[in-house]
């Protein structure tokens, strides 16, 4: 049996350092928090090679006495706690006395400091946690700590470090949070000799937000302020129309400490209920102030999580403050009421243009037009669009000209239809009558839509009468309107080049009864069952399978004006690391500085307006993905969802038929997220609902 023995102090220090120092950003956090606790009004942070090469933090705080320098690097040495009662009322950022000891144990450290009011400073060098001699040195008031060769003596931790760009982005994000939590302190961040962040330190939170998070984010903010009892909430939240694609722009502070809290996130998003689009998340910079005795900050080694003594009160304070602030910005429901009070005559001569997205969502109803002369109506349900998504088939068929005139004159309908290569639209058929335009009987073509009048009778197809074309001038004669027949329901032969002969048609064992809420397709199957099909989920699955099985990158569209995607520093760095992967999905991006990406090309199926939300979701997927295959599938989910038709869009009947056919054939059962695509109600279940069974 192995003997129990006490670890050497050096090994124990390395183990303890592993809990505090996870990456270069952890070192910066501990050193800057010490600088803030020292009463500094200006802090400068400089890093090289993502912090692995060098980290230097300079402040103008109170400094450290020369005789206390060696003690400062011992474990559990601190100037912020004295008794056990102090643990229940922690008001400083650092308090454990482990930061300097953990950092010096895994790096080479140089410290230069001078106390306020003294004339001489002191310097100390430590290597692997072992201090040298304290030497006098000239120094400005404050403290400068330089950390070099991080993890040089712990190769097991060193091999898990990420690329320099990723570590730099982590430090950059940390500096943003620190600058926002203390707007009264001027923060400067320099990476590889280039200034990346500078805040004025004027005590105004909006100035810090503008400097740290950018102009575009700052312009869409709504100020919030409220209090309840001894809890105060202040800061900014984004307007409901400025929702983000992820939660990366949600920043919370408790008593000046940046934290990650599911409680505060839930309270914030609850305030936006019914005011923000589904799939969008609000951004915020919220500061919660409460008594130090009502919060426990000693529950996490990195001190990024806290525990509230009264969670319900904190939730209510954030929720009601956000809700009140959004209510003061103006209710969106007031616009329709004002429009309703306008005189009706003011819109008589109103002309409107709309883009494709507005049309899909229904758009505004045009003004009533004068009554047009009556013209023969035709079955619009059978009208095929000029383009059917994901079918690859020609949309319109035309009766075969060769021999059709002779057969029509004999009263026989031609058995062949051909597909013209360049036909985009067809003229509506002439009024139906007993004879055609030249006295010939009309051509009877079987439509793909099935009709039945007697429920007991077998399903048959309803003929559509189309007059035969003239024989005198076939080139100038109008082309008859014949509904499209899906290729999977045809048995084809190639008699002549460019000719397709219909030998046999097969009717679908289902019928589209309609669409409700512009989202769910109602379909009746041959056995009397009723299906409700989610058109967005079905189309999303079709896109996902298509992208997953594609052998070539998706088709791209070059933007006339490149889009500058303003992202958080971490999201921007993460996407820059994966530019080859974005290239595979049809995005041509480049670094635009300060975490922004310049997008020049996007996939053809993605609306240009969805570029920034798509990239935000990509960053979130890349952050949570564990393996390359998992990350790729997650990106495919996002691409398929963004390119799919949305609930609420106006869909063409032919598009609905394609979706129903894929679902009824069993090809599509679940969307990429695992949600069911269709719900089936049997005839017995329906009759039971109405007490008929």
C-alpha positions as CSV (number, residue, x, y, z in Angstrom):
1,X,0.0,0.0,0.0
2,X,1.4,3.4,-0.9
3,X,2.6,5.5,2.0
4,X,0.9,8.8,2.8
5,X,3.3,11.8,2.6
6,X,3.1,15.5,2.4
7,X,3.7,17.1,-1.0
8,X,6.7,19.4,-1.4
9,X,5.8,23.1,-1.3
10,X,6.8,23.6,-4.9
11,X,4.4,20.8,-6.1
12,X,1.7,22.2,-3.9
13,X,2.2,25.6,-5.4
14,X,1.9,24.3,-8.9
15,X,-1.4,22.5,-8.0
16,X,-2.8,25.6,-6.4
17,X,-1.7,27.7,-9.4
18,X,-3.7,25.4,-11.7
19,X,-6.9,26.6,-10.0
20,X,-6.1,30.3,-10.3
21,X,-4.0,30.6,-13.5
22,X,-5.8,28.9,-16.3
23,X,-4.5,31.0,-19.2
24,X,-2.9,34.4,-19.8
25,X,-6.3,36.2,-19.3
26,X,-6.4,34.8,-15.8
27,X,-3.1,36.4,-15.0
28,X,-4.2,39.8,-16.4
29,X,-7.5,39.5,-14.4
30,X,-5.7,39.0,-11.1
31,X,-3.1,41.7,-11.6
32,X,-5.6,44.3,-12.8
33,X,-8.0,43.6,-9.9
34,X,-5.1,44.2,-7.5
35,X,-4.4,47.5,-9.3
36,X,-8.0,48.5,-8.9
37,X,-8.0,47.6,-5.2
38,X,-4.8,49.8,-4.9
39,X,-6.9,52.9,-5.7
40,X,-5.5,53.4,-9.2
41,X,-7.0,56.0,-11.6
42,X,-5.1,54.7,-14.7
43,X,-4.1,51.1,-15.6
44,X,-2.0,50.1,-18.6
45,X,-1.9,46.4,-19.7
46,X,0.6,45.3,-22.4
47,X,0.9,41.7,-23.8
48,X,2.9,40.0,-26.4
49,X,2.2,36.7,-28.2
50,X,-1.2,36.5,-26.6
51,X,0.3,36.9,-23.1
52,X,2.5,33.8,-23.4
53,X,5.6,35.9,-24.2
54,X,5.0,38.8,-21.8
55,X,2.4,40.5,-19.7
56,X,3.0,43.9,-18.1
57,X,0.5,45.7,-15.9
58,X,1.3,49.2,-14.7
59,X,-0.9,51.3,-12.3
60,X,-0.6,54.5,-10.3
61,X,-2.0,53.1,-7.1
62,X,-0.7,53.1,-3.5
63,X,2.3,50.8,-4.2
64,X,3.9,48.2,-1.9
65,X,6.4,48.7,0.9
66,X,9.9,47.3,0.0
67,X,10.0,45.1,3.2
68,X,6.6,43.6,2.3
69,X,7.5,42.5,-1.3
70,X,8.7,39.0,-0.4
71,X,5.6,38.5,1.7
72,X,3.3,39.5,-1.0
73,X,4.2,36.4,-3.1
74,X,3.5,33.9,-0.3
75,X,0.3,31.9,-0.3
76,X,-2.6,33.4,1.6
77,X,-0.8,36.7,2.1
78,X,-3.2,39.6,1.7
79,X,-3.9,43.1,3.0
80,X,-7.7,42.9,2.6
81,X,-8.7,40.4,5.2
82,X,-7.9,40.3,8.9
83,X,-10.5,38.2,10.7
84,X,-13.0,35.5,9.8
85,X,-15.8,38.0,10.0
86,X,-14.4,39.8,7.0
87,X,-15.2,36.8,4.8
88,X,-18.9,37.7,5.2
89,X,-18.5,41.3,3.9
90,X,-16.0,41.2,1.1
91,X,-15.9,44.6,-0.8
92,X,-12.7,44.2,-2.8
93,X,-12.0,42.4,-6.0
94,X,-9.0,40.4,-4.7
95,X,-8.9,39.0,-1.2
96,X,-7.6,35.4,-1.1
97,X,-3.9,36.1,-1.3
98,X,-3.3,33.4,-3.9
99,X,-2.9,35.4,-7.1
100,X,0.7,36.6,-6.9
101,X,1.8,33.3,-5.4
102,X,0.1,31.2,-8.1
103,X,1.4,33.5,-10.9
104,X,5.0,33.5,-9.7
105,X,4.9,29.7,-9.4
106,X,4.5,29.1,-13.1
107,X,6.4,32.1,-14.6
108,X,9.2,34.5,-14.3
109,X,8.1,37.7,-12.5
110,X,9.6,41.1,-12.1
111,X,8.0,43.7,-9.9
112,X,8.9,47.4,-9.6
113,X,7.0,49.5,-7.0
114,X,7.0,52.8,-5.1
115,X,4.7,53.9,-2.4
116,X,2.9,57.2,-2.5
117,X,4.8,59.9,-0.7
118,X,8.2,58.1,-0.8
119,X,11.3,59.0,-2.8
120,X,12.7,55.6,-3.6
121,X,11.2,52.4,-5.0
122,X,12.1,48.7,-4.9
123,X,12.5,45.9,-7.3
124,X,12.2,42.1,-6.9
125,X,12.7,39.2,-9.3
126,X,11.1,35.7,-8.9
127,X,11.5,32.6,-10.9
128,X,9.3,29.6,-10.4
129,X,8.0,31.1,-7.2
130,X,11.5,31.5,-5.7
131,X,12.2,35.2,-4.8
132,X,15.5,36.9,-5.1
133,X,16.8,39.8,-3.1
134,X,14.8,43.1,-2.9
135,X,16.8,45.9,-4.5
136,X,16.3,49.6,-4.4
137,X,15.3,51.2,-7.7
138,X,13.9,54.3,-9.2
139,X,10.2,54.0,-10.1
140,X,7.1,56.1,-10.5
141,X,4.4,56.0,-7.9
142,X,2.5,52.8,-8.2
143,X,3.4,49.3,-9.3
144,X,4.6,47.6,-12.4
145,X,4.5,43.8,-12.6
146,X,6.0,42.0,-15.6
147,X,5.3,38.3,-16.2
148,X,7.3,36.4,-18.8
149,X,7.4,32.8,-20.1
150,X,4.1,31.7,-18.6
151,X,3.9,27.9,-17.8
152,X,7.6,27.5,-18.7
153,X,7.9,24.9,-15.9
154,X,4.6,23.2,-16.5
155,X,4.6,21.7,-20.0
156,X,1.5,19.7,-19.3
157,X,-0.5,23.0,-19.0
158,X,1.5,24.7,-21.8
159,X,0.4,22.2,-24.5
160,X,-3.3,23.1,-23.9
161,X,-2.9,26.7,-24.7
162,X,-4.7,28.0,-27.8
163,X,-3.4,30.1,-30.6
164,X,-1.9,33.5,-29.8
165,X,-4.9,35.2,-31.5
166,X,-7.4,33.3,-29.3
167,X,-5.5,34.2,-26.1
168,X,-5.2,37.8,-27.2
169,X,-9.0,37.9,-27.8
170,X,-9.6,36.5,-24.3
171,X,-7.5,39.2,-22.8
172,X,-9.2,41.8,-24.9
173,X,-12.6,40.7,-23.8
174,X,-11.5,40.7,-20.2
175,X,-10.2,44.3,-20.5
176,X,-13.5,45.3,-21.9
177,X,-15.3,43.9,-18.9
178,X,-12.9,45.6,-16.5
179,X,-13.2,48.9,-18.2
180,X,-17.0,48.7,-18.1
181,X,-17.1,47.8,-14.4
182,X,-15.0,50.8,-13.5
183,X,-15.7,53.7,-15.8
184,X,-13.9,56.1,-13.4
185,X,-10.6,54.4,-14.2
186,X,-8.7,54.9,-17.5
187,X,-7.7,51.6,-19.0
188,X,-5.3,51.2,-21.8
189,X,-4.6,47.8,-23.5
190,X,-1.7,47.3,-25.9
191,X,-1.3,44.0,-27.8
192,X,2.0,43.4,-29.7
193,X,2.8,47.1,-29.7
194,X,-0.6,48.2,-31.0
195,X,-3.1,50.1,-28.8
196,X,-6.4,48.1,-28.9
197,X,-8.4,49.8,-26.1
198,X,-8.4,53.2,-24.4
199,X,-11.2,54.4,-22.1
200,X,-11.3,58.1,-20.9
201,X,-11.9,57.3,-17.2
202,X,-14.4,60.2,-16.8
203,X,-16.8,58.2,-14.6
204,X,-19.5,58.0,-17.3
205,X,-20.6,54.5,-18.2
206,X,-21.8,55.5,-21.7
207,X,-18.2,56.7,-22.5
208,X,-16.8,53.4,-21.4
209,X,-19.4,51.5,-23.4
210,X,-18.6,53.5,-26.5
211,X,-14.8,52.9,-26.1
212,X,-15.0,49.2,-25.2
213,X,-18.0,47.9,-27.2
214,X,-18.0,50.2,-30.2
215,X,-20.2,52.9,-31.7
216,X,-22.9,50.7,-33.3
217,X,-23.6,48.9,-30.0
218,X,-23.6,52.1,-28.0
219,X,-26.1,53.8,-30.3
220,X,-28.8,51.2,-29.8
221,X,-28.8,51.3,-26.0
222,X,-31.6,52.3,-23.6
223,X,-30.6,53.6,-20.2
224,X,-32.0,51.8,-17.2
225,X,-32.1,52.7,-13.5
226,X,-34.1,51.4,-10.7
227,X,-34.0,50.3,-7.1
228,X,-36.0,48.2,-4.7
229,X,-35.1,48.1,-1.0
230,X,-31.3,47.9,-0.7
231,X,-30.8,46.6,-4.3
232,X,-30.0,49.1,-7.1
233,X,-29.8,48.3,-10.8
234,X,-28.3,50.7,-13.4
235,X,-26.7,50.6,-16.8
236,X,-27.9,50.1,-20.4
237,X,-29.9,47.5,-22.4
238,X,-30.4,47.2,-26.1
239,X,-33.6,48.3,-27.8
240,X,-35.9,45.3,-28.7
241,X,-35.2,45.8,-32.4
242,X,-31.4,45.6,-31.8
243,X,-31.5,41.9,-30.7
244,X,-28.3,39.9,-31.1
245,X,-27.7,36.5,-32.4
246,X,-26.1,35.2,-29.2
247,X,-25.7,36.2,-25.5
248,X,-22.1,37.3,-25.9
249,X,-23.0,41.0,-25.4
250,X,-24.6,40.5,-22.0
251,X,-22.4,42.0,-19.4
252,X,-23.3,41.9,-15.7
253,X,-21.6,43.4,-12.7
254,X,-22.3,42.9,-9.0
255,X,-20.7,45.5,-6.7
256,X,-18.2,46.3,-9.4
257,X,-17.2,42.7,-10.1
258,X,-17.8,41.1,-13.5
259,X,-19.8,37.8,-13.1
260,X,-21.6,35.2,-15.2
261,X,-25.0,34.6,-13.7
262,X,-27.9,32.5,-15.2
263,X,-30.2,34.2,-12.7
264,X,-29.4,37.7,-14.1
265,X,-29.6,36.4,-17.7
266,X,-33.1,34.9,-17.0
267,X,-34.3,38.1,-15.4
268,X,-33.1,40.3,-18.3
269,X,-34.7,38.1,-21.0
270,X,-37.9,37.8,-19.0
271,X,-38.1,41.6,-19.3
272,X,-38.0,41.3,-23.1
273,X,-40.7,38.7,-23.3
274,X,-43.1,39.4,-26.2
275,X,-40.9,42.4,-27.3
276,X,-38.0,40.7,-29.0
277,X,-37.9,38.4,-32.0
278,X,-37.7,34.7,-31.4
279,X,-34.1,33.5,-31.7
280,X,-32.7,37.0,-30.8
281,X,-31.1,37.9,-27.5
282,X,-30.8,41.3,-25.8
283,X,-27.5,42.9,-25.0
284,X,-26.8,44.8,-21.8
285,X,-24.3,46.4,-19.5
286,X,-26.0,46.1,-16.1
287,X,-24.6,46.9,-12.7
288,X,-26.3,45.5,-9.6
289,X,-25.4,47.0,-6.3
290,X,-26.4,45.4,-3.0
291,X,-25.0,45.1,0.5
292,X,-21.8,43.1,0.6
293,X,-23.3,40.9,3.3
294,X,-26.1,39.8,0.8
295,X,-23.7,38.2,-1.7
296,X,-21.0,35.5,-1.4
297,X,-18.2,35.9,-3.9
298,X,-16.1,33.1,-2.5
299,X,-17.8,30.3,-4.3
300,X,-15.6,30.0,-7.4
301,X,-11.8,30.0,-7.8
302,X,-11.9,32.6,-10.6
303,X,-14.5,34.6,-8.7
304,X,-16.7,34.9,-11.8
305,X,-19.7,33.3,-10.1
306,X,-21.5,34.5,-7.0
307,X,-24.3,33.4,-4.7
308,X,-27.1,35.7,-3.7
309,X,-28.7,35.5,-0.3
310,X,-32.0,36.7,-1.7
311,X,-32.2,35.5,-5.3
312,X,-35.9,36.3,-5.7
313,X,-35.4,39.9,-4.8
314,X,-32.4,40.3,-7.2
315,X,-34.4,38.7,-10.0
316,X,-37.3,41.0,-9.4
317,X,-35.1,44.1,-9.3
318,X,-33.5,43.4,-12.6
319,X,-36.8,42.2,-14.3
320,X,-38.9,45.3,-13.3
321,X,-36.1,47.7,-14.0
322,X,-35.6,46.4,-17.5
323,X,-39.4,46.2,-18.1
324,X,-40.0,49.8,-17.0
325,X,-37.1,51.1,-19.2
326,X,-38.4,49.3,-22.3
327,X,-42.0,50.6,-21.5
328,X,-40.7,54.2,-21.5
329,X,-39.2,53.9,-24.9
330,X,-42.6,53.8,-26.5
331,X,-45.0,50.9,-27.1
332,X,-44.8,49.5,-30.7
333,X,-48.5,49.0,-30.6
334,X,-49.1,52.8,-30.9
335,X,-48.2,52.9,-34.6
336,X,-51.2,51.0,-36.0
337,X,-53.6,53.1,-33.9
338,X,-52.2,56.3,-35.4
339,X,-52.4,54.9,-38.9
340,X,-56.0,53.9,-38.3
341,X,-57.0,57.5,-37.6
342,X,-55.7,58.6,-41.0
343,X,-58.4,59.4,-43.5
344,X,-59.0,56.6,-46.0
345,X,-58.7,59.0,-48.9
346,X,-55.1,59.7,-48.1
347,X,-54.0,56.3,-49.4
348,X,-55.9,56.2,-52.6
349,X,-53.0,57.3,-54.8
350,X,-50.4,55.5,-52.7
351,X,-47.8,53.3,-54.5
352,X,-45.6,51.0,-52.7
353,X,-42.5,48.9,-53.4
354,X,-41.3,46.1,-51.3
355,X,-38.3,43.8,-51.1
356,X,-38.5,40.0,-51.2
357,X,-38.5,39.7,-47.4
358,X,-41.4,42.0,-47.0
359,X,-43.3,40.1,-49.7
360,X,-42.6,36.8,-47.9
361,X,-44.0,38.2,-44.7
362,X,-47.2,39.3,-46.4
363,X,-46.3,43.0,-46.9
364,X,-48.8,45.8,-46.8
365,X,-52.1,45.3,-48.7
366,X,-52.2,47.5,-51.8
367,X,-54.8,50.1,-52.3
368,X,-58.0,49.0,-54.0
369,X,-57.8,49.2,-57.7
370,X,-60.6,49.9,-60.2
371,X,-62.5,46.8,-61.2
372,X,-60.9,45.2,-64.3
373,X,-62.9,43.6,-67.1
374,X,-63.9,40.1,-66.3
375,X,-61.7,37.4,-67.7
376,X,-62.0,33.7,-67.5
377,X,-60.7,32.2,-64.3
378,X,-58.5,29.2,-64.0
379,X,-57.4,26.9,-61.3
380,X,-54.7,28.8,-59.4
381,X,-54.0,25.8,-57.2
382,X,-52.5,24.0,-60.2
383,X,-50.4,27.0,-61.3
384,X,-46.7,26.1,-61.1
385,X,-44.1,28.7,-60.3
386,X,-41.3,29.7,-62.5
387,X,-38.9,28.0,-60.1
388,X,-39.5,25.2,-57.7
389,X,-37.0,24.9,-54.8
390,X,-34.7,21.9,-54.8
391,X,-36.5,20.0,-57.5
392,X,-34.3,20.6,-60.5
393,X,-37.3,20.2,-62.9
394,X,-38.6,22.4,-65.6
395,X,-41.7,24.2,-64.3
396,X,-44.0,24.2,-67.4
397,X,-44.8,21.6,-70.0
398,X,-46.1,22.3,-73.5
399,X,-48.0,20.1,-75.8
400,X,-45.9,18.5,-78.5
401,X,-46.2,20.4,-81.8
402,X,-45.3,17.6,-84.1
403,X,-48.3,15.5,-85.1
404,X,-50.5,17.3,-82.5
405,X,-52.5,19.2,-85.1
406,X,-53.3,16.1,-87.0
407,X,-54.3,14.2,-83.9
408,X,-56.4,17.1,-82.6
409,X,-58.2,17.3,-85.9
410,X,-59.2,13.6,-85.5
411,X,-60.4,14.3,-82.0
412,X,-57.5,12.5,-80.3
413,X,-55.6,14.2,-77.6
414,X,-51.8,14.1,-78.1
415,X,-50.1,11.8,-75.6
416,X,-46.8,13.7,-75.5
417,X,-45.8,16.9,-73.7
418,X,-42.5,18.6,-74.2
419,X,-40.6,20.9,-71.9
420,X,-39.3,24.1,-73.6
421,X,-35.8,25.1,-72.4
422,X,-36.5,28.8,-72.0
423,X,-40.1,29.1,-71.0
424,X,-40.6,31.2,-67.9
425,X,-44.3,31.9,-67.9
426,X,-47.4,30.8,-69.7
427,X,-50.4,32.6,-70.9
428,X,-53.7,31.7,-69.2
429,X,-55.9,29.4,-71.1
430,X,-58.8,30.6,-73.3
431,X,-62.3,30.3,-72.0
432,X,-63.4,26.7,-71.8
433,X,-66.1,25.7,-74.3
434,X,-67.3,22.7,-76.1
435,X,-64.8,23.1,-79.0
436,X,-61.3,24.6,-79.3
437,X,-60.3,27.7,-81.1
438,X,-60.4,26.0,-84.5
439,X,-63.4,23.8,-83.7
440,X,-61.2,20.9,-82.5
441,X,-62.0,19.2,-79.2
442,X,-59.8,20.4,-76.3
443,X,-56.7,18.6,-75.2
444,X,-57.2,16.7,-71.9
445,X,-54.2,16.7,-69.6
446,X,-54.2,15.0,-66.2
447,X,-53.5,17.4,-63.4
448,X,-51.3,16.3,-60.4
449,X,-54.0,17.4,-57.9
450,X,-56.4,14.7,-57.0
451,X,-60.1,15.2,-56.7
452,X,-62.9,13.0,-55.5
453,X,-66.5,13.7,-54.9
454,X,-67.6,10.4,-53.4
455,X,-65.6,9.4,-50.3
456,X,-66.1,5.7,-51.1
457,X,-64.9,6.1,-54.7
458,X,-61.2,5.6,-55.5
459,X,-58.9,8.6,-55.9
460,X,-58.9,9.8,-59.5
461,X,-57.4,12.8,-61.2
462,X,-59.5,15.7,-62.5
463,X,-58.9,16.6,-66.2
464,X,-58.0,20.2,-67.1
465,X,-59.2,21.4,-70.5
466,X,-56.7,23.2,-72.6
467,X,-57.4,24.2,-76.2
468,X,-55.1,22.8,-78.8
469,X,-52.8,25.3,-80.6
470,X,-53.3,26.6,-84.1
471,X,-51.8,24.7,-87.0
472,X,-51.5,27.7,-89.3
473,X,-48.9,29.6,-87.3
474,X,-47.5,27.5,-84.5
475,X,-44.7,29.9,-83.7
476,X,-47.0,32.8,-82.9
477,X,-49.8,30.8,-81.3
478,X,-50.3,31.2,-77.5
479,X,-48.9,28.4,-75.5
480,X,-51.5,26.5,-73.5
481,X,-51.3,26.4,-69.7
482,X,-50.7,22.9,-68.5
483,X,-49.8,22.2,-64.9
484,X,-46.4,20.9,-64.0
485,X,-46.1,17.1,-63.3
486,X,-43.3,16.2,-60.9
487,X,-40.7,14.0,-62.6
488,X,-40.9,11.3,-60.0
489,X,-44.5,10.6,-61.0
490,X,-43.7,10.2,-64.7
491,X,-42.5,7.2,-66.7
492,X,-40.3,8.8,-69.4
493,X,-39.0,7.7,-72.8
494,X,-36.7,9.6,-75.0
495,X,-38.2,9.4,-78.5
496,X,-36.5,12.5,-79.9
497,X,-33.9,14.8,-78.6
498,X,-35.5,17.4,-76.3
499,X,-38.8,15.4,-76.2
500,X,-40.3,13.8,-73.1
501,X,-43.2,11.5,-73.5
502,X,-45.7,10.9,-70.7
503,X,-46.6,7.3,-70.7
504,X,-47.9,6.9,-67.2
505,X,-48.8,9.2,-64.3
506,X,-49.1,8.3,-60.7
507,X,-51.4,10.3,-58.4
508,X,-50.2,11.2,-54.9
509,X,-52.1,9.5,-52.1
510,X,-52.5,12.9,-50.3
511,X,-54.2,16.2,-50.9
512,X,-53.3,19.7,-49.5
513,X,-56.3,21.1,-47.8
514,X,-54.8,24.4,-47.0
515,X,-52.4,26.3,-44.8
516,X,-53.0,28.0,-41.4
517,X,-51.0,30.7,-39.7
518,X,-48.8,30.8,-42.8
519,X,-46.7,28.2,-41.0
520,X,-48.6,24.8,-40.9
521,X,-49.7,22.9,-43.9
522,X,-52.9,20.9,-43.6
523,X,-52.8,17.7,-45.6
524,X,-55.3,14.9,-46.0
525,X,-54.0,11.4,-46.8
526,X,-55.7,8.6,-48.6
527,X,-56.6,6.7,-45.4
528,X,-58.5,9.7,-44.0
529,X,-55.8,10.9,-41.7
530,X,-55.0,14.6,-41.3
531,X,-51.4,15.9,-41.1
532,X,-50.1,19.2,-39.8
533,X,-46.7,19.9,-41.3
534,X,-44.4,22.7,-40.1
535,X,-43.1,24.1,-43.4
536,X,-40.1,25.8,-41.8
537,X,-38.9,22.7,-40.1
538,X,-39.4,20.6,-43.2
539,X,-37.6,23.0,-45.4
540,X,-34.8,23.3,-42.8
541,X,-34.3,19.6,-42.9
542,X,-34.2,19.6,-46.7
543,X,-31.5,22.3,-46.7
544,X,-29.5,20.5,-44.0
545,X,-29.5,17.2,-46.0
546,X,-28.6,19.0,-49.1
547,X,-25.7,20.9,-47.5
548,X,-24.4,17.8,-45.7
549,X,-24.4,15.7,-48.9
550,X,-23.1,18.4,-51.2
551,X,-19.7,17.7,-52.7
552,X,-19.0,21.4,-53.6
553,X,-19.2,24.6,-51.7
554,X,-22.5,26.5,-51.9
555,X,-23.1,29.1,-54.5
556,X,-22.0,32.6,-53.4
557,X,-23.2,36.1,-54.1
558,X,-20.7,39.0,-54.1
559,X,-22.0,42.0,-52.1
560,X,-22.1,45.3,-53.9
561,X,-21.1,47.0,-50.7
562,X,-19.1,44.8,-48.2
563,X,-20.7,44.4,-44.7
564,X,-18.7,45.3,-41.6
565,X,-19.8,42.8,-39.0
566,X,-19.4,44.4,-35.6
567,X,-18.8,41.5,-33.2
568,X,-17.4,41.1,-29.7
569,X,-13.6,40.7,-29.6
570,X,-13.8,37.1,-28.6
571,X,-16.4,36.2,-31.4
572,X,-14.3,38.1,-34.0
573,X,-11.1,36.3,-33.0
574,X,-12.9,32.9,-33.0
575,X,-14.2,33.5,-36.5
576,X,-10.8,34.7,-37.8
577,X,-9.3,31.4,-36.5
578,X,-11.8,29.5,-38.6
579,X,-11.7,31.5,-41.9
580,X,-11.1,28.4,-44.0
581,X,-14.2,26.8,-42.5
582,X,-16.2,29.9,-43.2
583,X,-14.9,29.8,-46.8
584,X,-16.3,26.3,-47.1
585,X,-19.8,27.6,-46.2
586,X,-19.6,30.5,-48.8
587,X,-18.4,33.4,-46.6
588,X,-15.5,35.5,-47.8
589,X,-14.3,37.5,-44.7
590,X,-11.3,39.4,-43.7
591,X,-10.1,41.1,-40.5
592,X,-11.4,44.6,-40.2
593,X,-9.9,45.4,-36.8
594,X,-11.3,45.8,-33.3
595,X,-13.1,42.4,-33.5
596,X,-15.0,43.4,-36.7
597,X,-15.0,41.3,-39.9
598,X,-15.4,42.7,-43.4
599,X,-17.7,40.3,-45.3
600,X,-17.4,40.5,-49.1
601,X,-19.3,37.3,-50.2
602,X,-22.2,35.4,-48.6
603,X,-24.0,32.2,-49.6
604,X,-26.7,32.7,-52.3
605,X,-29.4,31.2,-50.0
606,X,-28.6,33.7,-47.2
607,X,-30.2,37.1,-47.2
608,X,-27.6,39.8,-46.9
609,X,-29.5,41.3,-43.9
610,X,-28.9,38.0,-42.0
611,X,-25.1,38.1,-42.4
612,X,-24.3,39.5,-38.9
613,X,-26.8,37.3,-37.0
614,X,-25.5,34.3,-38.9
615,X,-21.9,35.0,-38.0
616,X,-22.8,35.6,-34.4
617,X,-24.5,32.2,-34.3
618,X,-21.4,30.7,-36.1
619,X,-19.2,32.0,-33.3
620,X,-21.5,30.6,-30.6
621,X,-21.5,27.2,-32.4
622,X,-17.7,27.2,-32.7
623,X,-17.4,28.0,-29.1
624,X,-19.5,25.2,-27.8
625,X,-18.4,22.6,-30.4
626,X,-16.0,20.0,-29.1
627,X,-14.7,18.2,-32.3
628,X,-14.3,19.5,-35.9
629,X,-17.2,17.3,-37.1
630,X,-19.5,18.5,-34.3
631,X,-18.6,22.2,-35.2
632,X,-19.2,21.6,-38.9
633,X,-22.6,20.0,-38.2
634,X,-23.5,22.9,-35.9
635,X,-22.7,25.4,-38.7
636,X,-24.7,23.3,-41.1
637,X,-27.7,23.7,-38.7
638,X,-27.3,27.4,-38.7
639,X,-27.0,27.6,-42.5
640,X,-30.0,25.4,-43.1
641,X,-32.1,27.4,-40.7
642,X,-31.2,30.8,-42.1
643,X,-31.9,29.6,-45.7
644,X,-35.2,28.0,-44.9
645,X,-38.6,29.6,-45.5
646,X,-39.9,31.1,-42.3
647,X,-43.2,30.8,-40.5
648,X,-45.3,33.7,-41.5
649,X,-44.0,33.9,-45.1
650,X,-46.4,33.6,-48.0
651,X,-45.5,30.4,-49.8
652,X,-46.4,29.3,-53.3
653,X,-48.7,26.2,-53.6
654,X,-46.0,24.4,-55.6
655,X,-43.5,24.9,-52.8
656,X,-46.0,23.5,-50.3
657,X,-46.5,20.4,-52.5
658,X,-42.8,19.7,-52.7
659,X,-42.6,19.9,-48.9
660,X,-45.6,17.7,-48.3
661,X,-44.3,15.1,-50.8
662,X,-41.0,14.9,-49.0
663,X,-42.8,14.4,-45.6
664,X,-45.4,11.9,-46.9
665,X,-42.7,9.8,-48.6
666,X,-41.0,9.4,-45.2
667,X,-37.8,11.1,-46.4
668,X,-38.2,13.9,-43.7
669,X,-39.3,13.1,-40.2
670,X,-37.4,15.5,-37.9
671,X,-35.7,18.9,-38.3
672,X,-32.0,19.1,-37.7
673,X,-32.7,20.2,-34.1
674,X,-34.7,17.0,-33.4
675,X,-38.2,18.6,-33.4
676,X,-40.9,16.7,-35.2
677,X,-41.8,18.0,-38.7
678,X,-45.4,16.7,-38.9
679,X,-48.2,15.7,-36.5
680,X,-50.8,13.1,-37.6
681,X,-54.4,13.0,-36.5
682,X,-56.3,9.8,-37.5
683,X,-59.9,9.8,-38.5
684,X,-60.8,8.1,-35.2
685,X,-59.0,10.7,-33.2
686,X,-60.9,13.5,-34.9
687,X,-64.2,11.8,-34.5
688,X,-63.4,11.2,-30.9
689,X,-62.8,14.9,-30.4
690,X,-66.2,15.7,-31.8
691,X,-67.9,12.9,-29.8
692,X,-68.7,11.0,-32.9
693,X,-66.8,7.9,-31.8
